[in-house]
């Protein structure tokens, strides 16, 4: 039972680390094979003057990562507290 719990915790920690690492690299949109229509690109460029879309995406990904980290920590805490009983 203890080895299964340790395997679960290490597997969850590994998955969390891999998730956080997958959020880190920046994506170069010009390297993608997809082409955005020029009208959409112009509209997004104009919108970016008023709403910093890149900053919002960075804040959103950071927030999601932190929420996931807190939820994993809460699950680990509950598992540990049930094992201690």
MORAVEN-V173709 format. One record per residue. N is the residue number from 0. RES is the residue in three letters. NEAR is the number of other C-alpha atoms within 12 Angstrom. Layout:
n	res	near
N	RES	NEAR
N	RES	NEAR
This chain:
n	res	near
0	UNK	8
1	UNK	12
2	UNK	10
3	UNK	10
4	UNK	16
5	UNK	16
6	UNK	13
7	UNK	19
8	UNK	21
9	UNK	16
10	UNK	17
11	UNK	21
12	UNK	20
13	UNK	15
14	UNK	17
15	UNK	23
16	UNK	18
17	UNK	14
18	UNK	20
19	UNK	21
20	UNK	15
21	UNK	14
22	UNK	21
23	UNK	14
24	UNK	11
25	UNK	14
26	UNK	11
27	UNK	9
28	UNK	11
29	UNK	10
30	UNK	9
31	UNK	9
32	UNK	8
33	UNK	9
34	UNK	12
35	UNK	14
36	UNK	10
37	UNK	10
38	UNK	11
39	UNK	12
40	UNK	14
41	UNK	13
42	UNK	15
43	UNK	18
44	UNK	16
45	UNK	14
46	UNK	14
47	UNK	16
48	UNK	13
49	UNK	13
50	UNK	14
51	UNK	15
52	UNK	16
53	UNK	18
54	UNK	14
55	UNK	14
56	UNK	16
57	UNK	17
58	UNK	15
59	UNK	15
60	UNK	22
61	UNK	19
62	UNK	16
63	UNK	17
64	UNK	23
65	UNK	18
66	UNK	16
67	UNK	21
68	UNK	21
69	UNK	15
70	UNK	16
71	UNK	24
72	UNK	18
73	UNK	14
74	UNK	18
75	UNK	22
76	UNK	15
77	UNK	14
78	UNK	18
79	UNK	17
80	UNK	11
81	UNK	11
82	UNK	13
83	UNK	9
84	UNK	7
